[in-house]
Structures are given as C-alpha cells and as structure tokens.
Amino acid sequence: MKTIKYIVAMLAGVAALSCVKEAGKDLPAPEADGLITIKAGLPEDVLTKAGAHVGFSWYWGEGDKIAVTGAEDTQIYKIKEGFTPKYAEFVGRPVKGDSFTISFPDNAATADWTGQTQAGNDSYAHLKYAAQLSDVDEYLSFAFKPEWAAEHNGTIKQTGVMKMVIALPDTVTAVNNVSIAAEEAIFFKGNGDDKVKKLELAVTGGVPAPDHSFTAWLTTSWNDVTVPAGTTLTVSVKTKGETIEKDITFTEEAVLMGGKVNNFVIDATGWSILTNRYASGKGTAEKPWVIVTPEQMLYMAEDLVAGECRYFKLGADIDMTGIEWKPLNAAGPYDKQIDFDGDNHTIANFSCSAASYPSFFGVLYGKCYDVKFQNATIQAASKGCGILGGYGGTGGKPCEVNNVHVEGTITSTAGNCVGGMFGTGREATISNSSANVVINCVGQQNGGIIGVDAGTGVTISNCWTSGSITSTASVVGGICGELLVVNSSVTNCFSTMTLKTQFYFGGIVGKANGSGIKGQKANNANSTIRATIADCIAWNNELTTNCTDANEHYSNGAIIGSTGQKNTLKNCWRKAALVFNDCAGNAAAGGYAPVDQDDANPDNPLVWGTGTYSCGYHGKAAGATETLSQVAQRIGWSTDIWDFSGDTPKLK
C-alpha cells in the first residue's frame, strides 16, 4: 500500500463499503496448491477528526500483505494483481476457527513508529496505515472500518496521526527535526505495549511558510495515549545551529487517539533556546537555566529576549573577581524580563562602572530573590545607580525583590538617585531584604535601599540597612532618599546607617513632601503626597550635617527630614542616644531638635516645630536601655519574619 492521499470529504460520515460482499463461513475449495482467495476493502475516509470531515484516504499497493490468525495458526496473505485503490484480493492458506484476528500489514502488531522522516513543510507522504480487526467471525470478505467490525462481533484498531501546526519565532529559517516529549514514558513506541518518552520526526528540506509556521505529521500507535491532567509536554524544533523548545501543560486529561487525526496548534510565544552554556535548564519557569560559573553569568545578557521572561537560577556561589559587568537590561524600552533565583547563594566581588545605570540589572523588570551580593563595587559617573539597578521597575514593567541582601561600596561622581539597591524605585516591591553599604556621592536623593521613588511608587517592608551615606548635596535617608509618589510606603524597617549631608536627612526617609514642594511649613501643609511611613525604627548612631555656613536651612528629622501633612506617619521610633547634628543656623534658631511626636495622618496632621523650615518627623524616643529587638517586638513586628534572639533583629 504505497499511495496516501489527503482529502476533504464532502459528506458528514465515512462512505460505506457497499461493494465488499460477505462470504459464507464455509471455506471455498482450495486451489491446486492449497491456497484460497480472500477479499479486503479500505474505507473511503479514515482517521477523521470529529466534526471536521477531514481525513486521510489509504490505498492498496504492490507487495501488501495481510495476516489472519485463527484458533491454531496464523497465515500470511499476499495481494493479487488487478487490485483497485480501495479493493483487493489476497491469496494464502486457509485458517480455521470461529473467530479471527486480521492485521494489515502482516506485522502491524509489532510495527515501530520511531525513525519517521518528513520531506518538506506540511508533507504527509511518509505516513503509514496499520489496522487490526480482532475477534471477528469472518475473514473471507471484510473491510477495515468500525461498522464492519461491529457487525461481525469484533473490534478494530487503526493507527493515528499527530498533526502539529507550529508557529515559529521569526529567526527560524530551517527545520531539521521536530519532537514532542514527556517526563514519563506515556507514548506508545508502536502498536505493541512498549512506551517511550518522546515521539520524533526527522525533516529534510524543512522551510517555514511565509507566516513562519511549520506543519509536522507523525504516524502514531493504534493504542490510545492518555495524557493526565498536569502533564507537561515539551515540543522541540531543531533548526540550523540550535534547538528551541516550548512546554505545554495540560490542565485537563487529554487522549491522543488511535484512528484519529490529533491536532496540536502551537503558538509563537514562550520558546526557549536550548544551549550548553549553562549547567542545565532551558530558561523556563519549570526549568530555569542553572548557573554555576562566572562564565555562565556572562551569557545571561545574550539569552534575554525582548518582550519575554527568561528564568535563571544559581546552582553555586559565584566569585566575579576580574569581571567588569555590563547591566543586563540597560537600554530602552527595557522590556527584557527576568526571573533571577539566587537559591540562597552568594555573588561575591561583583563590580560595574557602566556608563548607563551601573548595576547588576540596569533596569530590573521582573523578580530577584534569595540571593546575597557580597563586596560589590559600583562606580557611577551619571545619574541613577545601585547594586541591583539604576531602576527597580519602570513604566508598566514592575519588579519584585525578596530576601535579597547587598553589601558593598557605591561611589557616584555625578548625578542624583543613588541607592544601596536601586537609584529609583518606579514600580517596585521590596521585602525581607537588607543593604549594608557605604555610599559616597555628590548628587541628591540617596538612600540605603532606594534613592527616590517615581511612577506608581514603591512598597518597602521588613527591610534593614547599615553602613553610611555621605553626600555633598542633600536629601538622604537610611531607607529612602526621597518619596514623591502617592501611596509609596515604608513599613517595619530599621536603619543603623550613619548619614552625612547638608540638609533633608532622616534616619528612615530624607524627604517626603511631594514633587516641587520646598521645605517651608506653609507649602508642606498643602502638599498632595500621601505616603505611609509606619512601624519603622531609626537606630542610627549619627545623623549629621556637612553645612559650613551659619544660615538657617531646610529641616532634618530622626525619622523623616521633611514631611508634608498629607502623609500617614505611625508608630515610628528613634534611638534614645541618637547623635543629631543640625545645621548651625537651625540650631541657633531653635525648634529643630528631635522631640516626641504623635502619630499623624491627613485628618490629624503632624504638629511641627517652631523653626522656619522645621518640617521634620522625629517619632518617639525609645527607652534608654531598650534594645532594637525589644522595640521591634513592642511595636508588633512578626516573629515569623524576624529573629529577636539578639539585640538587633535578623531576618529569618
């Protein structure tokens, strides 16, 4: 049976084989050599897809053989000359019995469907047909169709077909191989009982269509394959020089059916590139690329894809000594999304002095978690830098940071917005993290976690900072330099940083007045910002000015250097022995020194001091003998997040 034709049927069902006549059960008289002739027919359409009236039609060919098994033996019948495409006579020795198994071809039960090859795109000439009628009461005249099997008290099995219409990335210009695989052996290797993990199709002359699609056809077993809910199948396409893969997860149980055309339509999104660059993985959520060497870190930038998310995971501690890093996502439109899982490993001796957003990510669009940066060095000669990023998130591209700890030195010789983690937090959520950093800078808006917020703002919770910030300008905070955006918040955080700048310094936030609002009390009362700073502890040893003149300057605060009256300020505390060195002019004018202040919100605004610019928020002084851990417990920090066994809380 050499010829296969793909047809579109005009009728709703499969045409009946009316010209195949039943014969009596009595065996015909054998010919002189003891052979008899049997008659076999093929249906007009087989392998139809339910409701589509589309199928394959199979034709008899020279050399075809049929096997018939009776009660005692199996005989092979060879096709006779004069056959038509659908009907043929076969000759062989008679078989005795009351029920029979009829197989086409004669070795159908042991057929192996591995090693298939397709010539070109959307070609199906390589497909093969096999069928078996089981326990039927007739074999002298029969048809391979369900209706005939049922009429003769038996059943039928027919091979299936898998059709995969694959939308490929635009970069793919040739297809050499297509496969579909599962983690467990669920596919039948042939028509027997043996199962394999993967079905594979070699391709010669495979060129994608103008719309970058490729259609692959595979003959599959006549046994139904059950794909349990939750199963992930991996589709792989070998192209010139690389292999791309895509995972498809079934939310419900599915069946790859024998005797049917089983359609898979695979869209163009979510492809990953298989590479030997990493220890393992393929850049997906289920199988991230695993990094175990510094050299593998350098491949990350090449494997990020605009508009898609790539997944990475550390498999070992990484020492980046001697590597001058280029940020991963530092060029507009900053749409290379990343999921970076540190798996509780350490990146040591990281350094970056790139011209744009010197940092690890540049602009973090995505997630970073469970990692420590140790002895990092950032050298910046432009606006916006931090160990993690110049920006944490940007317009429509948010970022999340959790359980990340950075240690190192940041030096900025030009521009504003310097942070231990990010220069600017635009759409950022930062939690359960810390920064132990030394920051030296000449610009404004500098903080232990972020320099300034923007866009939809930041949410910072359960974080701490230590080290120092020294700025020759102004607006410096232990957690944030400046908050400008409605609904930004800092909660359950503490800082032990030493801060030194001209003015607008605060143990937690340098300034939270709103964009364009100066530090005069009259302006701050009308500001529209509604930030929240709650349950925070300023445990700084020293907050001090580096002003050298005797003028009165904008205010400073133990918690916030200058705050508007529309902010929510709640349950914040300062170290009792805090050294607070204000500008000489402020000290002389009076009304700027830390005093205990009640909680405040837009309905119950903060009562400010008596100085011209005294808009600082100082919270309340802790007890003289209280430890930082004792204050944190007293104000309700969670024991699920913090370890209070020492004088200073530690994140669990």
NORJOSUL-V983621 format. One record per residue. N is the residue number from 1. OMEGA is omega in radians with two decimals (999 if undefined). D_CENTER is the distance of its C-alpha to the mean C-alpha in Angstrom with 1 decimal. Layout:
n | omega | d_center
N | OMEGA | D_CENTER
N | OMEGA | D_CENTER
This chain:
n | omega | d_center
1 | -2.96 | 47.6
2 | -2.94 | 46.4
3 | 3.08 | 45.5
4 | -3.12 | 42.4
5 | 3.09 | 42.2
6 | -3.05 | 39.4
7 | 2.97 | 41.1
8 | -3.10 | 40.6
9 | 3.14 | 43.0
10 | -3.13 | 45.1
11 | -3.09 | 45.8
12 | -3.08 | 43.8
13 | -3.14 | 44.3
14 | -3.12 | 45.3
15 | -3.14 | 48.9
16 | 3.13 | 51.3
17 | -3.02 | 53.1
18 | -3.09 | 56.5
19 | 3.08 | 58.3
20 | -3.06 | 57.4
21 | 3.06 | 60.3
22 | 3.04 | 60.5
23 | 3.09 | 63.2
24 | -3.12 | 65.2
25 | 3.12 | 64.3
26 | -3.12 | 67.5
27 | 3.06 | 66.8
28 | 3.11 | 68.5
29 | -3.13 | 71.1
30 | 3.08 | 69.6
31 | -3.04 | 70.6
32 | -3.13 | 73.0
33 | 3.10 | 70.2
34 | -3.12 | 68.8
35 | 3.03 | 65.8
36 | 3.12 | 64.7
37 | 3.05 | 62.7
38 | -3.09 | 59.8
39 | -3.11 | 58.0
40 | 3.12 | 54.2
41 | 3.06 | 52.3
42 | 3.10 | 48.7
43 | 3.11 | 47.3
44 | 3.09 | 46.9
45 | 2.98 | 43.2
46 | 3.12 | 40.9
47 | -3.13 | 37.2
48 | 3.03 | 37.1
49 | -3.02 | 34.0
50 | 3.06 | 35.1
51 | -3.07 | 36.2
52 | -3.13 | 35.5
53 | 3.12 | 38.9
54 | -3.13 | 37.2
55 | 3.11 | 37.8
56 | 3.02 | 39.2
57 | -3.06 | 42.9
58 | -3.06 | 44.1
59 | 3.07 | 47.6
60 | 3.11 | 50.0
61 | -3.14 | 50.6
62 | 3.10 | 53.1
63 | -3.14 | 52.8
64 | 3.13 | 51.0
65 | 3.09 | 51.9
66 | 3.07 | 51.6
67 | 3.08 | 52.0
68 | 3.13 | 53.9
69 | 3.09 | 54.1
70 | -3.07 | 56.9
71 | -3.00 | 58.4
72 | -3.03 | 59.5
73 | 3.06 | 57.9
74 | 3.10 | 55.6
75 | 3.13 | 57.0
76 | -3.13 | 55.4
77 | -3.11 | 56.5
78 | -3.11 | 56.5
79 | 3.12 | 56.3
80 | 3.07 | 59.6
81 | 3.09 | 60.5
82 | 3.12 | 60.7
83 | 3.02 | 57.3
84 | -3.09 | 55.7
85 | -3.03 | 51.9
86 | -3.03 | 51.6
87 | -3.08 | 54.6
88 | 3.00 | 56.0
89 | -3.13 | 58.6
90 | -3.09 | 58.0
91 | 3.13 | 60.7
92 | -3.12 | 60.8
93 | -3.10 | 62.7
94 | 3.13 | 62.9
95 | -3.13 | 60.8
96 | 3.07 | 62.3
97 | 3.08 | 60.7
98 | 3.07 | 60.0
99 | -2.98 | 56.2
100 | 2.97 | 54.3
101 | -3.09 | 50.9
102 | -3.06 | 50.6
103 | 3.00 | 47.8
104 | -0.15 | 47.0
105 | -3.02 | 46.7
106 | 3.13 | 48.9
107 | -3.02 | 46.1
108 | -3.06 | 43.4
109 | -3.12 | 42.7
110 | -3.13 | 41.8
111 | -3.13 | 39.9
112 | -3.05 | 36.8
113 | 3.02 | 34.2
114 | 3.10 | 32.4
115 | 3.12 | 33.2
116 | 3.13 | 33.0
117 | 3.12 | 33.3
118 | 3.12 | 32.8
119 | 3.06 | 34.7
120 | -3.11 | 32.9
121 | 3.04 | 30.6
122 | 3.11 | 31.2
123 | -3.09 | 34.1
124 | -3.12 | 35.2
125 | -3.10 | 38.5
126 | -3.07 | 37.1
127 | -3.11 | 36.5
128 | -3.13 | 39.0
129 | 3.01 | 40.6
130 | -3.12 | 41.7
131 | 3.11 | 43.2
132 | 2.99 | 45.2
133 | -3.06 | 47.7
134 | 3.02 | 48.3
135 | 3.08 | 51.4
136 | -3.07 | 53.1
137 | -3.07 | 56.9
138 | 3.01 | 57.6
139 | -3.12 | 56.8
140 | 3.09 | 59.7
141 | -2.99 | 58.0
142 | 3.09 | 54.4
143 | 3.10 | 51.3
144 | 3.09 | 47.6
145 | -3.09 | 46.5
146 | -3.09 | 45.6
147 | -3.14 | 48.7
148 | 3.14 | 51.1
149 | -3.12 | 49.5
150 | 3.13 | 49.9
151 | -3.09 | 53.5
152 | 2.95 | 54.3
153 | -3.13 | 52.8
154 | 3.13 | 49.8
155 | 3.14 | 46.2
156 | 2.98 | 44.2
157 | 3.08 | 41.1
158 | 3.10 | 39.7
159 | 3.10 | 36.9
160 | 3.09 | 33.8
161 | 2.99 | 31.8
162 | 3.08 | 28.1
163 | 3.12 | 27.4
164 | 3.04 | 24.0
165 | -2.93 | 23.7
166 | 3.02 | 20.8
167 | -3.02 | 19.7
168 | 3.01 | 19.0
169 | -3.08 | 17.7
170 | -3.07 | 20.8
171 | -3.10 | 21.1
172 | -3.11 | 22.0
173 | -3.14 | 25.8
174 | 3.10 | 26.7
175 | -3.11 | 25.6
176 | -3.07 | 27.2
177 | 3.06 | 25.5
178 | 3.09 | 23.4
179 | 3.03 | 22.3
180 | -2.99 | 20.6
181 | 3.05 | 20.0
182 | 3.12 | 19.4
183 | 3.08 | 19.2
184 | 3.12 | 22.7
185 | -3.12 | 25.7
186 | -3.11 | 25.8
187 | 3.04 | 27.2
188 | 3.14 | 31.0
189 | 3.12 | 32.2
190 | 3.11 | 35.1
191 | 3.08 | 37.5
192 | -3.08 | 38.2
193 | -3.08 | 36.4
194 | -3.13 | 34.4
195 | 3.12 | 30.6
196 | 3.12 | 27.9
197 | -2.96 | 24.2
198 | 2.92 | 23.9
199 | -2.98 | 25.8
200 | -3.13 | 26.3
201 | 3.00 | 28.0
202 | -3.10 | 29.5
203 | 3.00 | 30.1
204 | 3.12 | 33.0
205 | -3.10 | 33.2
206 | 3.13 | 29.8
207 | 3.12 | 29.2
208 | 3.06 | 26.8
209 | 3.13 | 28.6
210 | 3.10 | 29.0
211 | 3.10 | 26.0
212 | 3.07 | 23.9
213 | 3.05 | 23.9
214 | -3.13 | 25.1
215 | -3.13 | 26.7
216 | -3.14 | 27.0
217 | 3.08 | 29.6
218 | 2.93 | 30.0
219 | 3.13 | 32.9
220 | -3.04 | 31.8
221 | 3.02 | 33.9
222 | 3.03 | 36.3
223 | 3.07 | 34.8
224 | 3.10 | 32.2
225 | 3.10 | 28.7
226 | 3.09 | 27.1
227 | -3.07 | 23.3
228 | 3.04 | 22.8
229 | -3.12 | 20.5
230 | 3.13 | 17.1
231 | 3.04 | 17.5
232 | 3.05 | 14.7
233 | -3.12 | 16.4
234 | 3.07 | 15.2
235 | -3.13 | 16.9
236 | 3.08 | 17.9
237 | 3.06 | 20.0
238 | 3.14 | 22.2
239 | 3.10 | 23.3
240 | 3.01 | 25.6
241 | -3.13 | 24.5
242 | 3.08 | 20.9
243 | 3.05 | 18.8
244 | -3.10 | 15.8
245 | 3.08 | 13.8
246 | 3.13 | 11.9
247 | 3.07 | 11.3
248 | -3.12 | 13.2
249 | -3.12 | 13.6
250 | 3.12 | 17.0
251 | 3.10 | 17.6
252 | 3.10 | 21.3
253 | 3.11 | 23.6
254 | -3.13 | 24.4
255 | 2.98 | 27.3
256 | -2.89 | 27.6
257 | 2.93 | 31.3
258 | 3.13 | 34.3
259 | -3.13 | 36.6
260 | 2.92 | 34.0
261 | -3.11 | 31.8
262 | -3.03 | 28.3
263 | 2.97 | 26.1
264 | 3.07 | 22.4
265 | -2.98 | 21.1
266 | -3.05 | 17.8
267 | -2.97 | 16.5
268 | -3.07 | 15.5
269 | 2.97 | 11.9
270 | 3.10 | 8.8
271 | 3.04 | 11.1
272 | -3.10 | 10.6
273 | 3.05 | 13.7
274 | -3.10 | 15.4
275 | 3.05 | 17.3
276 | -3.13 | 19.6
277 | -3.03 | 18.8
278 | -3.12 | 17.0
279 | 3.11 | 18.3
280 | 3.05 | 15.8
281 | 3.13 | 12.4
282 | 2.99 | 10.8
283 | 3.13 | 7.8
284 | 3.12 | 5.3
285 | -3.13 | 4.0
286 | -3.08 | 7.7
287 | 3.14 | 9.2
288 | 3.00 | 8.2
289 | -3.10 | 11.1
290 | -3.06 | 13.9
291 | 3.13 | 16.3
292 | -3.14 | 19.9
293 | 3.07 | 22.1
294 | -3.13 | 22.6
295 | 3.12 | 22.7
296 | 3.07 | 19.1
297 | -3.06 | 18.2
298 | 3.12 | 19.9
299 | -3.02 | 17.8
300 | -3.08 | 14.7
301 | -3.12 | 16.1
302 | -3.03 | 17.0
303 | 2.99 | 13.6
304 | -3.07 | 11.8
305 | 3.12 | 12.0
306 | 3.08 | 13.5
307 | 3.14 | 11.9
308 | 3.14 | 8.4
309 | 3.04 | 5.4
310 | -3.00 | 5.9
311 | 3.14 | 5.7
312 | 3.14 | 9.3
313 | 3.07 | 11.6
314 | 3.07 | 15.4
315 | -3.14 | 17.7
316 | 2.97 | 20.8
317 | -3.08 | 22.5
318 | 3.04 | 22.7
319 | -3.05 | 25.9
320 | 3.09 | 25.6
321 | 3.08 | 29.4
322 | 3.14 | 30.6
323 | 3.05 | 27.3
324 | -2.95 | 27.5
325 | 2.96 | 23.9
326 | -3.09 | 22.8
327 | -3.02 | 20.1
328 | -2.99 | 16.7
329 | -3.00 | 16.6
330 | 3.14 | 20.3
331 | 3.13 | 21.3
332 | 0.12 | 21.2
333 | 3.05 | 19.6
334 | -3.03 | 17.0
335 | 3.08 | 14.1
336 | -3.05 | 12.0
337 | -3.07 | 8.9
338 | 2.97 | 7.8
339 | -3.04 | 6.6
340 | -3.13 | 9.9
341 | 3.14 | 11.2
342 | -3.14 | 14.9
343 | 3.09 | 15.7
344 | 3.04 | 19.0
345 | -3.09 | 20.1
346 | 2.96 | 22.1
347 | -3.05 | 22.0
348 | 2.97 | 25.7
349 | 3.05 | 27.8
350 | 3.10 | 25.2
351 | 3.13 | 27.1
352 | 3.06 | 26.5
353 | -3.12 | 29.2
354 | -3.10 | 27.5
355 | -3.09 | 29.3
356 | 3.09 | 26.5
357 | 3.14 | 24.6
358 | -3.01 | 25.2
359 | 3.09 | 22.5
360 | -3.06 | 19.4
361 | -2.95 | 16.9
362 | 2.97 | 19.5
363 | 3.13 | 17.6
364 | 2.98 | 14.6
365 | -3.08 | 12.2
366 | -3.03 | 9.3
367 | 3.00 | 9.9
368 | -3.06 | 12.3
369 | 3.01 | 13.8
370 | 3.14 | 16.3
371 | 3.08 | 17.9
372 | 3.00 | 21.5
373 | -3.05 | 22.8
374 | 3.11 | 26.5
375 | 3.09 | 29.3
376 | 3.12 | 27.2
377 | 3.09 | 29.3
378 | 3.06 | 28.7
379 | -3.07 | 31.4
380 | 3.05 | 31.2
381 | 3.13 | 33.8
382 | -3.11 | 32.1
383 | 2.94 | 30.7
384 | 3.09 | 27.4
385 | 3.08 | 26.2
386 | -3.12 | 24.8
387 | 3.12 | 23.3
388 | -3.07 | 19.7
389 | 2.92 | 20.2
390 | 3.07 | 22.9
391 | 2.92 | 20.8
392 | -3.02 | 18.4
393 | 3.03 | 16.8
394 | -2.98 | 18.8
395 | 3.14 | 19.9
396 | -3.10 | 17.2
397 | -3.02 | 14.5
398 | 3.05 | 14.3
399 | 3.06 | 13.5
400 | 3.10 | 13.6
401 | -3.14 | 15.5
402 | 3.12 | 16.5
403 | 3.08 | 18.8
404 | -3.08 | 19.2
405 | -3.10 | 22.7
406 | 3.07 | 24.2
407 | 3.09 | 27.6
408 | -3.07 | 29.5
409 | 3.12 | 31.7
410 | 3.14 | 31.0
411 | 3.14 | 33.8
412 | -3.09 | 33.9
413 | 3.13 | 37.0
414 | 3.00 | 36.3
415 | -3.12 | 34.6
416 | 2.95 | 33.2
417 | 3.07 | 30.0
418 | 3.10 | 29.4
419 | 3.09 | 27.4
420 | 3.08 | 26.7
421 | -3.08 | 22.9
422 | 2.99 | 22.8
423 | 3.13 | 25.7
424 | 2.99 | 24.5
425 | -3.03 | 22.2
426 | 3.03 | 21.7
427 | -2.95 | 18.9
428 | 2.98 | 18.2
429 | -3.06 | 18.1
430 | -3.08 | 19.4
431 | 2.99 | 20.4
432 | -3.01 | 22.0
433 | -3.10 | 22.3
434 | 3.06 | 25.2
435 | 3.03 | 26.8
436 | -2.92 | 30.0
437 | 2.96 | 30.9
438 | -3.09 | 33.9
439 | 3.04 | 33.7
440 | -3.02 | 36.5
441 | -3.12 | 36.4
442 | -3.09 | 38.8
443 | 3.14 | 36.9
444 | 3.02 | 36.2
445 | -3.10 | 33.3
446 | -3.10 | 32.3
447 | -3.11 | 30.7
448 | 3.08 | 29.5
449 | 3.08 | 26.0
450 | 3.06 | 26.0
451 | -3.07 | 28.8
452 | 3.03 | 28.5
453 | 3.13 | 26.5
454 | 3.07 | 26.0
455 | 3.09 | 24.6
456 | 2.98 | 23.5
457 | -3.05 | 24.1
458 | 2.95 | 22.8
459 | -3.11 | 22.7
460 | -3.10 | 23.7
461 | 3.07 | 24.6
462 | 3.12 | 25.8
463 | 3.06 | 25.9
464 | 3.11 | 28.8
465 | 3.03 | 30.2
466 | -3.08 | 33.1
467 | -3.09 | 34.8
468 | 2.99 | 36.4
469 | 3.07 | 36.2
470 | -3.12 | 39.1
471 | 3.08 | 39.3
472 | 3.12 | 42.3
473 | -3.07 | 41.2
474 | 3.11 | 40.2
475 | -3.08 | 37.5
476 | 3.10 | 36.0
477 | -3.13 | 34.4
478 | 3.06 | 33.3
479 | -3.14 | 30.0
480 | 3.04 | 29.9
481 | -3.13 | 32.4
482 | 3.01 | 32.5
483 | -3.08 | 31.1
484 | -2.86 | 31.7
485 | 3.05 | 29.5
486 | 3.03 | 30.2
487 | 2.92 | 28.3
488 | -3.11 | 27.0
489 | 3.03 | 27.7
490 | -3.08 | 28.3
491 | 3.05 | 29.0
492 | -3.14 | 29.9
493 | 3.00 | 29.9
494 | 3.09 | 32.6
495 | 3.01 | 33.7
496 | -3.06 | 36.4
497 | 2.93 | 36.2
498 | -3.06 | 39.4
499 | 3.11 | 39.3
500 | 3.13 | 41.8
501 | -3.06 | 42.1
502 | 3.13 | 44.7
503 | -2.96 | 43.8
504 | 2.99 | 41.0
505 | 3.12 | 39.9
506 | -3.11 | 38.6
507 | 3.10 | 37.5
508 | -3.12 | 34.2
509 | 3.13 | 34.1
510 | -3.05 | 36.4
511 | 3.11 | 36.8
512 | -3.09 | 35.6
513 | -3.00 | 38.1
514 | -3.05 | 36.1
515 | 3.05 | 36.0
516 | -3.11 | 39.4
517 | 3.09 | 41.2
518 | -3.04 | 43.6
519 | 3.08 | 44.6
520 | -3.10 | 47.8
521 | -3.11 | 48.0
522 | 3.12 | 49.1
523 | -3.08 | 46.0
524 | 3.13 | 43.7
525 | -3.11 | 45.2
526 | -3.10 | 44.1
527 | -3.07 | 40.6
528 | -3.12 | 37.9
529 | 3.13 | 35.0
530 | 3.09 | 34.0
531 | 3.09 | 31.9
532 | 3.01 | 32.0
533 | -2.99 | 32.9
534 | 3.03 | 33.5
535 | 3.14 | 34.2
536 | -3.08 | 34.0
537 | 3.05 | 36.3
538 | -3.10 | 37.7
539 | -3.13 | 39.0
540 | 3.05 | 39.7
541 | -3.03 | 42.8
542 | 2.96 | 43.7
543 | -2.98 | 43.0
544 | 3.11 | 45.3
545 | 2.96 | 46.3
546 | 3.00 | 47.2
547 | -3.14 | 49.3
548 | -3.13 | 52.7
549 | -3.09 | 54.7
550 | -3.09 | 56.6
551 | 3.00 | 55.1
552 | -3.07 | 53.4
553 | 3.11 | 49.7
554 | -2.88 | 46.6
555 | 3.08 | 45.8
556 | -3.11 | 43.8
557 | 3.11 | 42.7
558 | 3.11 | 41.8
559 | 3.12 | 38.7
560 | -3.12 | 38.4
561 | 3.12 | 40.6
562 | -3.08 | 41.1
563 | 3.02 | 39.8
564 | -3.08 | 40.5
565 | 3.09 | 42.0
566 | 3.12 | 39.2
567 | 3.01 | 36.8
568 | -3.08 | 36.4
569 | -2.95 | 37.6
570 | 2.87 | 37.7
571 | 3.12 | 38.7
572 | -3.00 | 38.3
573 | 3.11 | 40.4
574 | 3.10 | 41.7
575 | -3.09 | 43.2
576 | -3.07 | 47.0
577 | -3.14 | 47.9
578 | 3.03 | 45.7
579 | -3.03 | 47.4
580 | -3.11 | 47.3
581 | -3.10 | 49.0
582 | 3.07 | 49.2
583 | -3.10 | 50.7
584 | 3.14 | 54.4
585 | 3.11 | 55.2
586 | -3.14 | 53.1
587 | -3.14 | 54.7
588 | -3.12 | 58.1
589 | -3.12 | 57.4
590 | 3.09 | 56.2
591 | -3.13 | 53.8
592 | -3.03 | 50.7
593 | 3.12 | 50.6
594 | 3.04 | 48.2
595 | 3.09 | 49.5
596 | -3.12 | 48.0
597 | 3.11 | 46.5
598 | 3.02 | 45.6
599 | -3.10 | 42.2
600 | 3.04 | 41.8
601 | -3.08 | 40.1
602 | 3.14 | 41.0
603 | 3.11 | 43.7
604 | -2.99 | 45.0
605 | -3.13 | 44.6
606 | 3.01 | 45.0
607 | -3.07 | 48.6
608 | 3.12 | 48.7
609 | -3.02 | 51.2
610 | -3.13 | 54.4
611 | -3.10 | 53.4
612 | -3.09 | 53.0
613 | -2.99 | 49.2
614 | -3.11 | 48.6
615 | -3.08 | 45.3
616 | 3.03 | 43.7
617 | -3.04 | 42.2
618 | -3.08 | 43.3
619 | 3.11 | 42.4
620 | 3.13 | 44.7
621 | 3.04 | 45.9
622 | 3.08 | 45.0
623 | -3.06 | 47.9
624 | -3.10 | 49.5
625 | -3.13 | 48.8
626 | 2.98 | 45.4
627 | 3.10 | 42.5
628 | 3.11 | 39.1
629 | 3.14 | 37.8
630 | 3.10 | 40.7
631 | -3.13 | 40.0
632 | 3.11 | 36.3
633 | -3.10 | 37.3
634 | -3.10 | 40.1
635 | 2.92 | 37.8
636 | 3.08 | 35.4
637 | -3.00 | 32.4
638 | 3.04 | 30.5
639 | 3.04 | 31.3
640 | -3.08 | 27.9
641 | -3.01 | 26.4
642 | 3.01 | 29.5
643 | -3.08 | 31.9
644 | -3.07 | 35.4
645 | 3.10 | 37.4
646 | 3.12 | 38.3
647 | -3.13 | 39.8
648 | 3.14 | 36.4
649 | 3.05 | 33.4
650 | 3.06 | 30.5
651 | -3.14 | 26.9
652 | 999 | 26.3
